[in-house]
Amino acid sequence: MTEDNVAIEFQGDRNRYVLRFDGEFAGVAHFLPHGDQRVFTHTVVDDRFEGQGLGSQLVRAALEGTRKDGKRIVPVCPFVDAYVQRHHDWDDLIDRPTKALLASLPD
């Protein structure tokens, strides 16, 4: 696996970042816009691609894109939350989810 095999696309109109490996859909990171925040709600990597570090590449690109767009990060998704707890490059952008925010999210 090389970086050349991996493509990550921001699909802002669909509130997600899509991961492709060798042109094939491999995963997605969903977020909800909330004011100046992106609330990351769910990340999934297809079983065929697990264990190759693709989920981390996807989340890293999503967080870098969020920074570039001047937004803050709310890690509701357990994968994103675990990632930001291990990688502190985004500490200045992290907002912990509040009870009110969590209650306002769609089911």
ChimeraX attribute file (.defattr): number of C-alpha atoms within 10 A of each C-alpha:
attribute: neighborCount
match mode: 1-to-1
recipient: residues
	/A:1	10
	/A:2	7
	/A:3	9
	/A:4	8
	/A:5	11
	/A:6	17
	/A:7	18
	/A:8	19
	/A:9	14
	/A:10	16
	/A:11	11
	/A:12	12
	/A:13	6
	/A:14	10
	/A:15	16
	/A:16	20
	/A:17	21
	/A:18	21
	/A:19	26
	/A:20	18
	/A:21	18
	/A:22	12
	/A:23	10
	/A:24	11
	/A:25	15
	/A:26	23
	/A:27	21
	/A:28	23
	/A:29	24
	/A:30	20
	/A:31	24
	/A:32	18
	/A:33	15
	/A:34	14
	/A:35	9
	/A:36	11
	/A:37	18
	/A:38	21
	/A:39	26
	/A:40	25
	/A:41	19
	/A:42	17
	/A:43	20
	/A:44	17
	/A:45	21
	/A:46	13
	/A:47	9
	/A:48	8
	/A:49	14
	/A:50	13
	/A:51	9
	/A:52	10
	/A:53	11
	/A:54	21
	/A:55	24
	/A:56	14
	/A:57	16
	/A:58	27
	/A:59	22
	/A:60	18
	/A:61	19
	/A:62	26
	/A:63	22
	/A:64	13
	/A:65	14
	/A:66	17
	/A:67	15
	/A:68	9
	/A:69	10
	/A:70	11
	/A:71	19
	/A:72	21
	/A:73	29
	/A:74	24
	/A:75	23
	/A:76	20
	/A:77	18
	/A:78	12
	/A:79	19
	/A:80	25
	/A:81	18
	/A:82	12
	/A:83	16
	/A:84	18
	/A:85	13
	/A:86	9
	/A:87	11
	/A:88	11
	/A:89	12
	/A:90	16
	/A:91	11
	/A:92	10
	/A:93	17
	/A:94	16
	/A:95	15
	/A:96	13
	/A:97	13
	/A:98	11
	/A:99	8
	/A:100	8
	/A:101	13
	/A:102	12
	/A:103	9
	/A:104	9
	/A:105	11
	/A:106	6
	/A:107	5
